[in-house]
Amino acid sequence: MTQFVVKHHIPGRIRLKIELLASLKGCGDWLKSGLLSLQGVHSVRLNEYARSLVIEYDHQLLEPADIQSRLESLDWQAVERIDDEHQYTRGDIALNLMGFLAAGLLPKRYASLSTAALITPTLEAGVAQLKDRTLGVEVLDAFAIGLSAWRGDHKTAMLTQTLLSTGEYMEQLTSRNSDKLLAELMQPKHTQVWVIRDGQEIQVSSESLTEGELVRLGPGEMVPADGVITQGECLVNQASLTGESVPVRREDSAYLYSGTAIHEGNVTLKVEKVGCDTTTARIAAIIAQSLGEKSQTQLATQEMAERRVKITLAIGSAVFAMTGDLERLASVFLVDYSCALKLSTPVAFKSMMYRAAKQGLLLKGGRAMENLAEVDTVVFDKTGTLTYGDLEVTDVICLREQENARELLAIAASVEEHCNHPLAQAVVNAAKHHALPHIEHGEVEYVIAHGLKSSIDGHPLVIGSRHYLEVHEQVDFSSLEQTIAQLEAEGKHMLFLASGNLPMGVIGLRDTLREEVHDALKRLRDSGIRNLVLLTGDTTAKARQVTEELGFDLFFAEATPDSKADVVTKLQQQGHKVLFVGDGVNDAPALSAADVGLAMATGTDLAHLAADVVLMQDSLLGIAQARELSQEAMALIDSNIRLAEVVNSGIMLAAAMGWLRPATSALLHNGTTLAVISRAIAARQG
């Protein structure tokens, strides 16, 4: 078992010593991801050399034992190692500043000792890189500071060392703060709540709630766990989850999510999910996991940064060959393109993730944004995306004299209540709306992908598609041909009923388009989307009608769950970058196959898991917002790269001309890096 020793603890902050860290170099990102996914952890700082781990957390939510338990639960045998840089602290800056003062005040002999001691880690880092046969910024820093010390200019060496450590500390602090913002974003605090136990109302901490308990909630109170309202009605502010500040009404049997707040009214909530199983905790875990993912842009900027190190080394060598000036060489070596290139990119992605989450959009990392900015084709699985998914009965057509429309609808609803298909639920809802009676019937048989079989008063009853009833049950609906054609032309769905091979009637249903659909599609077109594709299980006639109404470029009708992913793959083979928008269990393969998968807010858990982007509010406009934010993120990254290149090139030119001393060169370079990172951070405010 891995040993963790608590070295210091105050409420909200704990420092541990982990001996195992000495043999697990480069595990920082892996360890941070594992800890930040724990609800209540705000920040994680690691010093592998000192084998020290500092964690800041919400002391109302967590105890030190909870953190130690999480550390013990991690699979230390499966550590993901990445080359990790030294984490600078204020102590490093203070020591270097003292060294700088000593270099200016002490005799040269003593100043050389303090300088040598303080610059040794920088020199060792450069030597280590050379031993690995790589050229990085550590080599340049080691050369620049080493040259100043070798010339006996200890003051310049220590000033440069102090500026470098200060710049690195500020850059790392900025990056950690952006992680902290995301980690805290979806973590509700535990509060005191009134719970019904043993028939009495008692006040307890929300962290002690268990599944099945009943909680009383009133105005101003935070919903402590996911659950269902069993009594009362209320207005709920879901801004923390969806970004929508307008309260929504929730009544008996409605679902409430942890982290939302009761705006008005009193309800009793039956707890269904607690702790790490709640919606907000799962979202926090997704965000924490996405922090460790690197996009192609990040990898490309890292490669670019490594090439710039070689260019700097070559320019410095050429300057020294022409001038023989060691100070000028040191000034050139201290101009480093790589910091601004490597750091600003992930910070920009994190800022946009934070901003998106505030708007009710969950973007799973930089790779998702990068791909979303590049897509040229959007495929919509119609039901639940372009439409509300809540069908309504519009027509009930009877073919027998013994039943009227109300009786036919009551018969259909009594049988269809045993099925969860959207068409079935719409029929049941219509019967409830009209207060129709339940009709006694025989056992219901579900015929997969076709319909239902049962019996009424001893007579067989079949409900399903026209194809099923005509081909498999030999029922002839040709007498309704004109009516059927009219319903199809109106884009309606149809349920056919028959008894004893004779038609009973047809029920027509309409799927209502979302109010915002036209605006959302226009914004997608304006953002550069060239192809809008409709994917639906409807007939060709219905699909064509929707395509013409909404201005789609292409449609695929009568699609099956298996064919959805095939459609995505086919479009990709034609050279398109595809965004797939879906919401159901059977959409998961297509969501995974697409370049970007986007799940609607009302989608299933499996769809949310498979998607790269999840809408937290039920509006199509979120798709356009996600696309626009991704494009803004990529534009910001591109402009930051150009800015860093131009400014650092100017500094390098000045250094090569001998106009800058090493300390000035380091100051300007670090200032540029901080400016670029600050620009990336500012993007989170919009």
C-alpha positions as CSV (number, residue, x, y, z in Angstrom):
1,M,0.0,0.0,0.0
2,T,1.2,3.5,-0.9
3,Q,2.2,5.5,2.3
4,F,0.9,9.0,2.7
5,V,2.1,11.1,5.6
6,V,0.3,14.3,6.6
7,K,3.0,16.9,7.2
8,H,0.7,19.9,7.7
9,H,-3.0,20.5,7.9
10,I,-5.4,23.4,8.4
11,P,-9.1,23.3,7.4
12,G,-9.2,23.7,3.6
13,R,-5.5,22.9,3.0
14,I,-3.4,19.8,3.5
15,R,0.2,18.9,2.7
16,L,1.3,15.3,2.4
17,K,4.6,13.6,1.8
18,I,4.5,10.7,-0.6
19,E,7.7,8.8,-0.8
20,L,6.5,7.0,-4.0
21,L,6.7,10.2,-5.9
22,A,10.5,10.0,-6.0
23,S,10.3,7.0,-8.3
24,L,7.3,8.2,-10.4
25,K,8.7,11.3,-12.2
26,G,6.2,12.9,-14.6
27,C,3.0,11.7,-12.9
28,G,1.8,15.2,-12.1
29,D,-1.0,15.5,-14.7
30,W,-2.2,12.0,-13.9
31,L,-2.3,12.7,-10.2
32,K,-4.0,16.1,-10.6
33,S,-6.7,14.6,-12.8
34,G,-7.5,11.9,-10.3
35,L,-7.8,14.4,-7.4
36,L,-9.6,17.2,-9.2
37,S,-12.4,14.8,-10.1
38,L,-13.1,14.4,-6.4
39,Q,-16.0,16.8,-5.6
40,G,-14.7,19.6,-3.3
41,V,-11.0,19.6,-4.4
42,H,-10.1,23.1,-5.6
43,S,-6.4,22.9,-6.5
44,V,-3.5,20.4,-6.5
45,R,0.2,21.4,-6.4
46,L,2.9,18.8,-6.7
47,N,6.7,18.9,-6.0
48,E,8.1,15.6,-7.1
49,Y,11.7,16.4,-5.9
50,A,10.5,17.2,-2.4
51,R,7.9,14.3,-2.6
52,S,5.3,16.9,-1.5
53,L,1.6,17.2,-2.4
54,V,-0.4,20.3,-1.5
55,I,-4.2,20.1,-1.9
56,E,-6.7,22.9,-1.3
57,Y,-10.3,21.8,-0.7
58,D,-13.7,22.7,0.6
59,H,-13.5,21.8,4.3
60,Q,-17.3,21.8,4.6
61,L,-17.4,19.1,2.0
62,L,-14.3,17.0,2.6
63,E,-12.2,15.7,5.4
64,P,-8.5,14.8,5.2
65,A,-9.5,11.1,5.4
66,D,-11.6,11.5,2.2
67,I,-8.6,12.8,0.3
68,Q,-6.3,10.1,1.6
69,S,-9.0,7.6,0.7
70,R,-9.0,8.9,-2.9
71,L,-5.2,8.7,-3.1
72,E,-5.3,5.1,-1.9
73,S,-8.0,4.2,-4.5
74,L,-5.8,5.4,-7.4
75,D,-4.1,2.7,-9.4
76,W,-0.5,3.6,-8.8
77,Q,0.6,0.7,-10.9
78,A,-1.0,2.4,-14.0
79,V,0.6,5.8,-13.6
80,E,0.5,7.9,-16.8
81,R,3.9,9.7,-17.0
82,I,4.5,12.9,-18.9
83,D,7.6,15.0,-18.9
84,D,6.7,17.4,-16.1
85,E,8.3,20.8,-15.3
86,H,9.4,22.0,-11.9
87,Q,6.6,23.7,-10.0
88,Y,7.9,27.1,-8.8
89,T,6.8,28.6,-5.5
90,R,7.1,32.0,-3.8
91,G,10.0,30.4,-1.9
92,D,12.0,30.0,-5.1
93,I,11.5,33.6,-5.9
94,A,12.5,34.8,-2.4
95,L,15.7,32.7,-2.5
96,N,16.7,34.0,-5.9
97,L,15.9,37.6,-4.8
98,M,18.1,37.1,-1.8
99,G,20.8,35.7,-4.1
100,F,20.5,38.8,-6.3
101,L,20.9,41.1,-3.3
102,A,23.9,39.1,-2.1
103,A,25.5,39.3,-5.5
104,G,25.3,43.1,-5.4
105,L,26.3,43.6,-1.7
106,L,28.8,40.8,-0.8
107,P,32.4,40.5,-1.9
108,K,32.8,38.7,-5.3
109,R,34.3,35.6,-3.6
110,Y,31.2,35.0,-1.4
111,A,28.8,36.2,-4.1
112,S,30.1,33.5,-6.4
113,L,29.2,30.8,-3.8
114,S,25.6,31.9,-3.3
115,T,25.1,32.4,-7.1
116,A,26.5,28.9,-7.9
117,A,24.2,27.3,-5.3
118,L,21.1,29.0,-6.6
119,I,21.7,28.6,-10.4
120,T,22.7,24.9,-10.1
121,P,19.1,23.6,-10.6
122,T,18.9,25.6,-13.9
123,L,22.3,24.4,-15.0
124,E,21.4,20.8,-14.1
125,A,18.1,21.0,-16.1
126,G,20.0,22.1,-19.2
127,V,22.7,19.4,-18.8
128,A,19.9,16.8,-18.4
129,Q,18.3,17.8,-21.6
130,L,21.6,17.6,-23.5
131,K,22.2,14.1,-22.1
132,D,18.8,13.2,-23.5
133,R,20.0,14.6,-26.8
134,T,17.2,17.2,-26.9
135,L,17.3,21.0,-27.2
136,G,14.8,22.8,-25.1
137,V,14.4,26.1,-23.4
138,E,16.2,24.6,-20.3
139,V,19.4,24.4,-22.5
140,L,19.1,28.1,-23.5
141,D,18.4,29.3,-19.9
142,A,21.4,27.2,-18.6
143,F,23.7,28.7,-21.3
144,A,22.6,32.3,-20.7
145,I,22.8,32.2,-16.9
146,G,26.0,30.0,-17.0
147,L,27.7,32.5,-19.3
148,S,27.0,35.4,-17.0
149,A,28.3,33.5,-14.0
150,W,31.4,32.3,-15.9
151,R,32.2,35.9,-16.8
152,G,32.0,36.8,-13.1
153,D,28.9,38.9,-13.6
154,H,27.0,37.3,-10.7
155,K,24.6,40.2,-10.4
156,T,23.3,39.7,-14.0
157,A,23.2,35.9,-13.5
158,M,21.1,36.2,-10.4
159,L,18.8,39.0,-11.8
160,T,18.2,36.8,-14.8
161,Q,17.6,33.7,-12.6
162,T,15.2,35.7,-10.4
163,L,13.2,37.0,-13.4
164,L,13.0,33.5,-14.9
165,S,11.7,31.9,-11.7
166,T,9.2,34.8,-11.2
167,G,8.0,34.5,-14.8
168,E,7.7,30.7,-14.5
169,Y,5.8,31.0,-11.2
170,M,3.4,33.5,-12.6
171,E,2.8,31.4,-15.7
172,Q,2.2,28.3,-13.6
173,L,0.0,30.1,-11.1
174,T,-2.1,31.5,-14.0
175,S,-2.5,28.0,-15.5
176,R,-3.4,26.5,-12.1
177,N,-6.1,29.2,-11.5
178,S,-7.7,28.4,-14.8
179,D,-7.8,24.7,-13.7
180,K,-9.3,25.8,-10.4
181,L,-12.1,27.8,-12.0
182,L,-13.2,24.7,-14.0
183,A,-12.9,22.3,-11.2
184,E,-15.1,24.5,-8.9
185,L,-17.5,25.4,-11.6
186,M,-20.0,22.5,-11.2
187,Q,-19.4,21.6,-7.5
188,P,-22.3,22.5,-5.2
189,K,-21.5,23.0,-1.6
190,H,-23.1,20.8,1.1
191,T,-25.7,22.6,3.2
192,Q,-28.0,21.8,6.1
193,V,-31.3,20.3,4.9
194,W,-34.5,19.1,6.5
195,V,-35.0,15.4,6.0
196,I,-37.9,13.1,7.1
197,R,-36.6,10.2,9.2
198,D,-38.7,7.9,11.3
199,G,-41.7,10.2,10.7
200,Q,-40.0,13.3,12.0
201,E,-38.3,16.2,10.3
202,I,-34.7,16.7,11.4
203,Q,-31.9,18.9,10.1
204,V,-28.8,17.2,8.8
205,S,-25.9,17.9,6.5
206,S,-26.7,17.1,2.9
207,E,-23.6,14.9,2.7
208,S,-25.3,12.4,4.9
209,L,-28.3,11.9,2.6
210,T,-28.9,8.4,1.2
211,E,-31.0,7.2,-1.7
212,G,-34.7,7.0,-1.0
213,E,-34.8,9.6,1.7
214,L,-37.4,12.5,1.6
215,V,-36.1,16.0,1.8
216,R,-38.1,19.2,2.4
217,L,-37.0,22.2,0.3
218,G,-38.2,25.8,0.3
219,P,-37.4,29.2,-1.3
220,G,-33.7,30.0,-1.5
221,E,-32.5,26.5,-0.7
222,M,-30.0,24.5,-2.9
223,V,-31.1,21.1,-4.2
224,P,-28.7,18.8,-2.4
225,A,-29.1,15.7,-4.6
226,D,-30.7,14.4,-7.8
227,G,-34.3,13.3,-7.2
228,V,-38.0,13.3,-8.0
229,I,-40.6,15.7,-6.5
230,T,-43.2,13.6,-4.6
231,Q,-45.2,16.6,-3.3
232,G,-45.7,20.3,-4.1
233,E,-44.6,22.5,-6.9
234,C,-41.9,25.2,-7.3
235,L,-39.9,27.5,-9.5
236,V,-36.3,26.2,-9.9
237,N,-33.3,28.3,-10.9
238,Q,-31.1,26.1,-13.0
239,A,-28.5,28.7,-13.9
240,S,-25.6,26.6,-12.3
241,L,-26.5,23.7,-14.6
242,T,-27.9,25.1,-17.8
243,G,-26.8,28.8,-17.8
244,E,-30.5,29.8,-18.1
245,S,-31.3,32.3,-15.3
246,V,-35.1,32.3,-15.8
247,P,-36.7,29.9,-13.2
248,V,-38.7,27.0,-14.6
249,R,-41.8,25.4,-13.1
250,R,-41.4,21.9,-11.6
251,E,-44.4,19.9,-10.3
252,D,-45.2,16.4,-8.9
253,S,-43.0,13.6,-10.5
254,A,-40.6,16.2,-12.1
255,Y,-36.9,15.6,-11.7
256,L,-34.6,18.1,-9.9
257,Y,-30.8,18.2,-10.2
258,S,-28.3,18.8,-7.5
259,G,-26.7,22.3,-7.6
260,T,-29.9,24.0,-8.8
261,A,-31.9,26.3,-6.4
262,I,-35.5,26.6,-5.3
263,H,-36.7,30.1,-6.4
264,E,-40.3,29.9,-5.2
265,G,-42.5,27.2,-3.6
266,N,-42.2,24.3,-1.3
267,V,-41.6,20.6,-2.4
268,T,-40.7,17.2,-1.0
269,L,-37.8,15.6,-2.9
270,K,-37.2,11.8,-3.0
271,V,-33.4,11.4,-3.3
272,E,-32.3,9.2,-6.2
273,K,-28.6,10.0,-6.6
274,V,-26.1,11.3,-4.1
275,G,-22.4,12.1,-4.0
276,C,-20.4,11.3,-7.1
277,D,-23.4,9.9,-8.9
278,T,-25.2,13.2,-9.1
279,T,-25.4,15.1,-12.3
280,T,-23.1,18.0,-11.2
281,A,-20.5,15.6,-9.8
282,R,-20.4,13.6,-13.0
283,I,-20.0,16.8,-15.0
284,A,-17.2,17.9,-12.7
285,A,-15.4,14.6,-13.3
286,I,-15.8,15.0,-17.1
287,I,-14.3,18.5,-16.8
288,A,-11.4,17.3,-14.7
289,Q,-10.7,14.5,-17.1
290,S,-10.7,16.8,-20.1
291,L,-8.0,19.1,-18.5
292,G,-5.4,16.4,-19.2
293,E,-6.3,15.9,-22.8
294,K,-4.1,17.5,-25.4
295,S,-5.5,18.7,-28.8
296,Q,-3.7,18.6,-32.1
297,T,-3.2,22.3,-31.8
298,Q,-1.4,21.9,-28.4
299,L,0.8,19.2,-29.8
300,A,1.5,21.3,-32.9
301,T,2.4,24.4,-30.8
302,Q,4.7,22.3,-28.7
303,E,6.5,21.0,-31.8
304,M,6.7,24.6,-33.1
305,A,8.1,25.7,-29.7
306,E,10.8,23.0,-29.9
307,R,11.8,24.1,-33.4
308,R,12.1,27.7,-32.2
309,V,14.6,26.7,-29.6
310,K,16.9,25.4,-32.3
311,I,16.4,28.6,-34.2
312,T,17.3,30.7,-31.2
313,L,20.4,28.5,-30.6
314,A,21.5,28.9,-34.2
315,I,21.0,32.7,-34.2
316,G,22.9,33.0,-30.9
317,S,25.8,31.0,-32.3
318,A,25.9,33.1,-35.4
319,V,25.9,36.3,-33.4
320,F,28.7,35.1,-31.2
321,A,30.7,33.9,-34.2
322,M,30.4,37.4,-35.7
323,T,30.9,39.5,-32.6
324,G,32.6,37.3,-29.9
325,D,30.3,39.1,-27.4
326,L,29.3,36.6,-24.6
327,E,26.8,39.1,-23.1
328,R,25.1,39.5,-26.5
329,L,25.0,35.7,-26.8
330,A,23.3,35.4,-23.3
331,S,20.8,38.1,-24.3
332,V,19.8,36.1,-27.4
333,F,19.5,32.8,-25.6
334,L,17.1,34.3,-23.1
335,V,14.6,35.1,-25.8
336,D,12.4,32.0,-25.7
337,Y,9.4,31.5,-28.0
338,S,8.3,28.3,-26.5
339,C,6.8,29.4,-23.2
340,A,4.1,31.7,-24.8
341,L,3.4,29.1,-27.5
342,K,3.0,26.1,-25.1
343,L,1.2,27.8,-22.2
344,S,-1.3,30.2,-24.0
345,T,-2.9,27.4,-26.0
346,P,-4.2,25.2,-23.1
347,V,-5.1,28.3,-21.1
348,A,-7.2,29.6,-24.0
349,F,-9.0,26.2,-24.3
350,K,-9.7,26.2,-20.5
351,S,-11.0,29.7,-20.6
352,M,-13.5,28.8,-23.4
353,M,-14.5,25.7,-21.5
354,Y,-15.3,27.8,-18.5
355,R,-17.2,30.4,-20.6
356,A,-19.1,27.6,-22.4
357,A,-20.1,25.9,-19.1
358,K,-21.5,29.3,-17.8
359,Q,-23.7,29.3,-21.0
360,G,-24.9,25.8,-20.4
361,L,-22.5,24.0,-22.8
362,L,-20.2,21.2,-21.7
363,L,-17.2,21.0,-24.1
364,K,-15.0,18.0,-23.3
365,G,-11.6,19.5,-23.8
366,G,-9.5,21.3,-26.4
367,R,-9.7,18.5,-29.0
368,A,-13.5,18.8,-29.1
369,M,-13.3,22.6,-29.7
370,E,-10.6,22.2,-32.3
371,N,-12.7,19.7,-34.3
372,L,-15.9,21.6,-33.8
373,A,-14.3,24.7,-35.4
374,E,-13.3,22.6,-38.4
375,V,-16.5,20.8,-39.2
376,D,-18.3,21.6,-42.5
377,T,-21.2,19.2,-42.2
378,V,-23.9,18.8,-39.5
379,V,-26.0,15.7,-39.4
380,F,-29.2,16.0,-37.3
381,D,-31.1,12.9,-36.1
382,K,-34.5,14.5,-36.4
383,T,-36.6,13.4,-33.4
384,G,-35.5,15.1,-30.2
385,T,-33.2,17.5,-31.9
386,L,-35.0,19.4,-34.7
387,T,-38.3,18.6,-33.0
388,Y,-39.3,18.5,-29.4
389,G,-39.8,14.8,-29.5
390,D,-43.2,15.1,-27.8
391,L,-45.7,14.0,-30.5
392,E,-49.3,15.0,-30.4
393,V,-52.4,13.2,-31.8
394,T,-54.0,15.3,-34.6
395,D,-56.3,12.9,-36.4
396,V,-58.3,9.8,-35.4
397,I,-60.0,8.2,-38.5
398,C,-62.5,5.4,-37.9
399,L,-63.4,2.8,-40.5
400,R,-66.0,0.8,-38.5
401,E,-69.4,2.0,-37.4
402,Q,-69.2,0.4,-34.0
403,E,-66.5,2.8,-32.8
404,N,-66.2,6.6,-32.8
405,A,-63.0,8.6,-32.6
406,R,-62.9,8.7,-28.8
407,E,-63.5,4.9,-28.5
408,L,-60.8,4.1,-31.1
409,L,-58.3,6.4,-29.3
410,A,-59.2,4.8,-25.9
411,I,-58.6,1.3,-27.4
412,A,-55.3,2.3,-28.8
413,A,-54.1,4.0,-25.6
414,S,-55.1,1.0,-23.4
415,V,-52.8,-1.2,-25.4
416,E,-50.0,1.3,-26.2
417,E,-49.5,2.1,-22.5
418,H,-47.4,-1.0,-22.4
419,C,-44.9,0.4,-24.8
420,N,-42.3,3.2,-24.3
421,H,-42.1,4.2,-28.0
422,P,-42.8,8.0,-28.5
423,L,-45.8,7.3,-30.8
424,A,-47.3,5.0,-28.1
425,Q,-46.7,7.6,-25.3
426,A,-48.3,10.3,-27.5
427,V,-51.5,8.2,-27.9
428,V,-51.6,7.5,-24.1
429,N,-51.1,11.2,-23.3
430,A,-53.9,12.2,-25.7
431,A,-56.3,9.7,-24.0
432,K,-55.4,11.1,-20.6
433,H,-56.0,14.6,-21.8
434,H,-59.5,13.7,-23.0
435,A,-60.1,11.7,-19.8
436,L,-60.9,8.5,-21.8
437,P,-61.6,5.3,-20.0
438,H,-59.2,2.3,-19.9
439,I,-60.4,-0.6,-22.1
440,E,-59.9,-4.1,-20.8
441,H,-57.7,-6.2,-23.1
442,G,-55.7,-9.4,-23.3
443,E,-52.0,-9.9,-22.9
444,V,-49.9,-7.5,-25.0
445,E,-47.2,-8.9,-27.3
446,Y,-44.5,-6.6,-28.6
447,V,-43.4,-7.3,-32.1
448,I,-39.9,-5.7,-32.4
449,A,-39.8,-2.8,-34.9
450,H,-43.3,-3.4,-36.0
451,G,-46.0,-2.9,-33.4
452,L,-48.2,-4.5,-30.8
453,K,-50.6,-7.5,-30.6
454,S,-53.5,-8.0,-28.1
455,S,-57.2,-8.8,-28.0
456,I,-60.4,-7.1,-26.9
457,D,-63.5,-9.0,-26.1
458,G,-61.9,-12.1,-27.6
459,H,-61.2,-10.4,-30.9
460,P,-57.6,-10.0,-32.1
461,L,-56.1,-6.5,-32.2
462,V,-53.0,-5.3,-34.0
463,I,-51.5,-1.9,-33.9
464,G,-48.4,-0.8,-35.9
465,S,-47.1,0.5,-39.2
466,R,-49.0,0.2,-42.5
467,H,-46.2,-2.0,-43.8
468,Y,-46.5,-4.4,-40.8
469,L,-50.3,-4.7,-41.0
470,E,-50.5,-5.1,-44.8
471,V,-47.5,-7.4,-45.4
472,H,-47.5,-9.5,-42.2
473,E,-51.1,-9.4,-41.1
474,Q,-52.7,-9.1,-44.6
475,V,-54.8,-6.1,-43.8
476,D,-55.9,-3.9,-46.7
477,F,-55.9,-0.1,-46.1
478,S,-56.3,0.9,-49.8
479,S,-59.7,2.4,-49.0
480,L,-57.8,5.1,-47.1
481,E,-55.2,5.8,-49.8
482,Q,-56.2,9.4,-50.3
483,T,-56.4,10.2,-46.6
484,I,-53.0,8.5,-46.0
485,A,-51.5,10.5,-48.8
486,Q,-52.8,13.7,-47.3
487,L,-51.4,12.9,-43.9
488,E,-48.0,12.0,-45.4
489,A,-48.0,15.2,-47.3
490,E,-48.5,17.1,-44.0
491,G,-45.4,15.2,-42.6
492,K,-47.4,13.3,-40.0
493,H,-46.8,9.9,-38.4
494,M,-49.4,7.2,-38.5
495,L,-50.5,4.3,-36.4
496,F,-52.7,1.7,-38.1
497,L,-55.2,-0.5,-36.2
498,A,-56.9,-3.7,-37.4
499,S,-58.9,-6.6,-36.0
500,G,-59.4,-10.0,-37.6
501,N,-57.6,-8.9,-40.8
502,L,-60.0,-6.0,-41.2
503,P,-58.9,-2.3,-40.8
504,M,-60.3,-0.4,-37.8
505,G,-58.7,3.0,-38.4
506,V,-55.7,5.3,-38.5
507,I,-54.3,7.7,-35.9
508,G,-52.3,10.7,-37.2
509,L,-49.6,12.3,-35.1
510,R,-47.5,15.4,-35.5
511,D,-44.0,16.1,-34.3
512,T,-43.6,19.8,-33.6
513,L,-40.5,21.6,-34.9
514,R,-38.6,23.6,-32.2
515,E,-39.3,27.3,-32.2
516,E,-35.6,28.2,-32.5
517,V,-34.8,25.7,-35.3
518,H,-34.6,28.3,-38.1
519,D,-32.5,30.7,-36.1
520,A,-30.1,27.9,-35.1
521,L,-29.7,26.6,-38.7
522,K,-29.1,30.2,-40.0
523,R,-26.4,30.8,-37.4
524,L,-24.7,27.5,-38.3
525,R,-24.8,28.5,-42.0
526,D,-23.3,31.9,-41.1
527,S,-20.5,30.2,-39.1
528,G,-19.3,28.4,-42.3
529,I,-21.3,25.1,-42.2
530,R,-21.8,24.1,-45.9
531,N,-23.9,21.0,-45.5
532,L,-27.0,20.4,-43.3
533,V,-28.0,16.8,-43.4
534,L,-31.3,15.3,-42.1
535,L,-31.3,11.7,-40.7
536,T,-34.6,10.2,-39.8
537,G,-36.5,7.0,-39.5
538,D,-39.5,8.6,-41.2
539,T,-40.6,7.8,-44.7
540,T,-39.1,9.4,-47.7
541,A,-42.1,11.7,-48.1
542,K,-41.9,13.0,-44.5
543,A,-38.1,13.4,-44.8
544,R,-38.4,15.4,-48.0
545,Q,-41.1,17.6,-46.5
546,V,-38.9,18.5,-43.5
547,T,-35.9,19.0,-45.8
548,E,-37.7,21.5,-48.0
549,E,-39.2,23.3,-45.0
550,L,-35.9,23.8,-43.2
551,G,-33.6,24.1,-46.2
552,F,-31.4,21.1,-45.7
553,D,-29.0,20.0,-48.4
554,L,-29.4,16.3,-48.0
555,F,-31.6,13.7,-46.2
556,F,-31.5,10.0,-45.3
557,A,-34.9,8.6,-44.7
558,E,-36.0,5.3,-43.0
559,A,-32.7,5.2,-41.1
560,T,-32.2,2.4,-38.6
561,P,-30.0,2.6,-35.5
562,D,-27.3,0.6,-37.2
563,S,-27.3,2.8,-40.4
564,K,-26.8,6.1,-38.5
565,A,-23.0,5.5,-38.0
566,D,-22.8,4.3,-41.6
567,V,-24.2,7.6,-42.8
568,V,-21.6,9.5,-40.8
569,T,-18.8,7.3,-42.1
570,K,-20.0,7.7,-45.7
571,L,-19.9,11.5,-45.4
572,Q,-16.4,11.3,-43.9
573,Q,-15.2,9.2,-46.8
574,Q,-16.4,12.0,-49.1
575,G,-14.0,14.3,-47.3
576,H,-16.4,16.0,-44.9
577,K,-15.7,16.9,-41.3
578,V,-18.9,15.8,-39.6
579,L,-20.8,17.0,-36.5
580,F,-23.5,14.6,-35.4
581,V,-26.4,15.8,-33.2
582,G,-28.4,13.2,-31.4
583,D,-30.1,12.3,-28.1
584,G,-30.9,8.6,-27.9
585,V,-29.3,5.4,-26.8
586,N,-29.1,4.2,-30.4
587,D,-27.3,7.4,-31.4
588,A,-24.2,6.5,-29.4
589,P,-22.4,4.7,-32.3
590,A,-22.9,7.7,-34.6
591,L,-21.9,10.2,-31.9
592,S,-18.6,8.2,-31.4
593,A,-18.0,7.8,-35.2
594,A,-18.4,11.5,-36.0
595,D,-15.5,14.0,-35.8
596,V,-17.6,15.7,-33.2
597,G,-20.6,14.2,-31.4
598,L,-23.1,16.5,-29.7
599,A,-25.8,15.3,-27.3
600,M,-29.0,17.2,-26.6
601,A,-29.8,18.1,-23.0
602,T,-32.7,15.7,-23.0
603,G,-30.5,12.9,-24.3
604,T,-29.8,9.6,-22.5
605,D,-26.8,9.0,-20.2
606,L,-25.2,6.9,-22.9
607,A,-25.5,9.6,-25.5
608,H,-24.0,12.1,-23.0
609,L,-21.1,9.8,-22.3
610,A,-20.3,9.2,-26.0
611,A,-20.6,12.8,-27.1
612,D,-17.8,15.4,-27.3
613,V,-20.2,18.2,-26.5
614,V,-23.3,18.1,-24.3
615,L,-26.0,20.8,-24.2
616,M,-27.1,21.5,-20.6
617,Q,-30.2,23.5,-21.7
618,D,-32.8,22.2,-24.1
619,S,-32.2,24.6,-27.0
620,L,-30.8,24.1,-30.6
621,L,-29.2,27.5,-30.3
622,G,-26.6,25.8,-28.1
623,I,-25.2,24.0,-31.1
624,A,-24.5,27.3,-32.9
625,Q,-23.1,28.8,-29.6
626,A,-20.7,25.8,-29.2
627,R,-19.5,26.2,-32.8
628,E,-19.0,30.0,-32.4
629,L,-17.1,29.6,-29.1
630,S,-14.9,27.0,-30.7
631,Q,-14.1,29.2,-33.7
632,E,-13.4,32.1,-31.3
633,A,-11.0,29.8,-29.3
634,M,-9.1,28.8,-32.4
635,A,-8.9,32.5,-33.6
636,L,-7.6,33.5,-30.2
637,I,-4.9,30.8,-30.3
638,D,-3.8,31.8,-33.8
639,S,-3.6,35.4,-32.9
640,N,-1.6,34.6,-29.7
641,I,0.8,32.6,-31.7
642,R,1.4,35.4,-34.2
643,L,1.7,38.0,-31.4
644,A,4.3,35.9,-29.5
645,E,6.2,35.3,-32.8
646,V,6.3,39.0,-33.7
647,V,7.1,40.4,-30.3
648,N,9.8,37.8,-29.5
649,S,11.3,38.3,-32.9
650,G,11.6,42.0,-32.2
651,I,13.2,41.3,-28.8
652,M,15.7,38.8,-30.4
653,L,16.7,41.4,-33.0
654,A,17.3,43.9,-30.3
655,A,19.4,41.4,-28.4
656,A,21.4,40.4,-31.4
657,M,22.2,44.0,-32.1
658,G,23.5,44.4,-28.6
659,W,20.8,46.8,-27.5
660,L,19.6,44.6,-24.6
661,R,21.4,43.3,-21.6
662,P,20.6,39.7,-20.5
663,A,18.4,40.8,-17.6
664,T,16.4,43.2,-19.9
665,S,16.0,40.5,-22.5
666,A,14.6,38.0,-19.8
667,L,12.3,40.7,-18.5
668,L,10.8,41.5,-21.9
669,H,10.5,37.9,-22.8
670,N,8.7,36.9,-19.6
671,G,6.5,40.0,-19.9
672,T,5.4,38.9,-23.4
673,T,4.6,35.4,-22.2
674,L,2.5,36.7,-19.3
675,A,0.7,39.2,-21.6
676,V,-0.2,36.4,-24.0
677,I,-1.5,34.2,-21.2
678,S,-3.5,37.0,-19.7
679,R,-5.1,37.6,-23.0
680,A,-6.1,33.9,-23.1
681,I,-7.5,34.1,-19.6
682,A,-9.5,37.2,-20.4
683,A,-11.5,35.2,-23.0
684,R,-13.4,33.5,-20.2
685,Q,-15.4,36.7,-19.7
686,G,-16.5,37.0,-23.3
